[in-house]
């Protein structure tokens, strides 16, 4: 990439990060281009879709969360490691307002720019879950896809102002449901 193109790319990412933090992941791309003082065509040249822009913004964070899950594999208490990672990913999605919807959609859409990163993130959580299950500390009838769904639900709840105050209590309840309670739920 030419030096001026790289400079535009980096500048657009910095402005997009600021705008997304202020307005959420559905912020206007036109507003991002305007605030970056570039034409909309320049934005689309670097990021042909909103998902491509989100992927560029979130890639390093997703990689860090996946690496964190890998590091937690070595923790003495597999249940505590799983719960710690869940809290971290839910905090991440809360910090990046509105990102949970594109993440959930991207899991099922193989053409999405976010697909590979989201699948990798889900696999990291599934590995922590599998370890806790192998240790007998997490319910055996839960899989990585369902864990990702729980993350999405908890992240959505935290984004709702009228429910945010209960988010920590609900997390505790969900934690109890994920960890081995000796009960199982029927699959549909």
N, C-alpha and C positions, 0 to 999 in steps of 0.2 A: 504494500500500500504506500502510495506517495506520502510524503511528509505532510502536505496540506490536507490530504484526504484523511490521514490518521488524526490530525489535529481536529478536523470537523467531526469525525467519528467520536473521539473522546469528549469533545465539547457537547455534542448531542447527548451522549450517555449521561454526562454530569447534569445537564439541564433536565433531561427526562427523569433522572433519579429524584431531583428536587420536586418536579411537578407531580410525579407519581406519589411521593411522600405526602405532598399537600392535598392532592385531589383523589388519590386512589388509582388503581390500575386501568380504570376506564377514562382517564383524563384525555382531553382532546390532543390528538397528534398535531393538529394545526397550531394549538397553543404552545406545544413544545417547540415546534419549528420557529414560531414567532419569537418566543423568549430566547431561543438560541441565536436569533437574528440570521436565520438561513431560510431559504425557500422550502416549501413543503416537498418539492422534488428532491432536494438534497437529503431530507430526512428519509424519503422513500428509497432513494438510491442506496443508502446505508442499511435501512431496515424496511424491507418491502411490506411487512405486516406488523401489526401491534404485537403479535406473539414473538416475532423475530426481535423486536425491541425489548420486550420483557425477558426473553431468553438471554439476550446479551447483558441485561441488567442483573439478572438473578443467577446466572451461571456460576459465578464464584461462590455465592452464598449457598447454592444447592450443593456444590462440591464440598464446601466446608461442613455442611450438615451431614453429608454422606461420610466424610472422613471422621467426623465426630462420632457417628454411629460405629464406625470401624474401631475407633479408639475405645469406645465403651464396651466393646466385645471382651476386653481384657479385665473389666471390672469384676471384683469379687462377687458382688450381688447382682445377678442378671435382672432381677425384677426392678431393683433401684435404677440400674442402667437404662432399662427400657423406659421407665417413668421420667427419668431425667431428660432423655432424648425427646420424648413426647412433649414435655414442657418447653424445651428449646425450639422445636419446630412450630409449636402453636404460637409461641412468642414471636417467632420470625414471621409467620403469616399475619399476625396481628399488626406487626410493625410495617408490613407491606400491604396495607389496606387494599382489599378487593382482589388480591392475587389468588385466593383459594379457588374461586370459580374458574379462572383460566387453567389452573393446575389440574383440577378435577376433570375438566373437559379434555385436556391434553393427554391424560392417561389413556383415554379410549381412542384418541385420534392420532394414528401413526404418522400422519402428514404434518402434524403440529410441530412448530419449531421448539416447543417446550416438552414434547413427548419424551425424548431420551433422558432429559434431566429429571423429569418427574418419575419416570420408571425407575431410574437409578435411586432416587430418593425413597420411593416405595420399597425397593429391594433392600435398602439399608435398614429401614424400619422393620421389614419382615425378618431380616437376619437377627436383629435384636429380639424380636418376638420369638423366633424359633429357638434361640438360646434359652430364653426364659421358660419356654415350653419344655425343652429338653431337661431343664433343671427341675421341672415340676412346679414352677412358680407362676406360670401363666396358663390360662385355660387353653386346652388343646383344640377346641372347636372354633378358634378364631384364626383367620389367615391375614396375610399382609394387605390384601385389597380391603378387607373389612377394617383393619387398623387404619389404613389411609382414609377410609370413610369417616371413622371416628375423629381423626385429626381434622378433617374438613368440617365436620359438625361442630367441634369445639372451637375451631378458628372462627367459623361463622358466628357462633354465639358471642364470642368475645368482641366481634365487630358491631354488635347491636347495642347501642347505648343503654337501652332499657334492661338488658340482660347481663351486661358486662360485670356488674357487681356480684353476680352469682356464678361467674365463670370458674373461679377457683373451687368453689364448693362442688360444682358439677364435675370438674376435672377429678376431684377426689372420689366422687361416686363412680365415674367411668373407670378410674384406676382400679377401684375395687371390683368392677365387672371384668376388667381385662386380666387382672391377677387371679391366680387359681383360687376359686371359691369352692371347688368340689362339685359345682353344678355345671351343666351344659345346656345349651339352647338348641332347639331343633332347627335344622337347616331347612330352608324353603326351596 
